[in-house]
């Protein structure tokens, strides 16, 4: 029993030393890292992404700038057409659904943060991009 007691005491002493070393490292990291919910001087630690704004659309029948508004509406710059939009997902891939007021519904899958693509008909695609 004494041997077990000594082994447990040694483990406890080792654990205390390990905890004090870990606490020192964590304190140093905490001094340089933002706290939960805190924004650093460089900006948020997680990049923000939104679908709202202007998108260059190349459609088999037209090319225009499509603006997605926060209220769920969409408008084209030159044609003046309107739609309702929703962002959903299919199999883990974000999917933009455009319900045109006069042309029916079209769906575009996200290729990247600034690129959506959908199939209009056989060998015919809708391409939506923003940025450069």
ABEGO torsion letter per residue (X at the ends): XAAAAAAAAAAAAAAAAAAAAAAAAAAAAAAABBBBGBBBAAEBABBBBBABEBBBBBBAABBBBBBBBAAGBBBBAAAGBBBBBBBBBBGGBBBBBBBBAAAEBBBBBBABAABBBBBABBGBBBBBBBEX
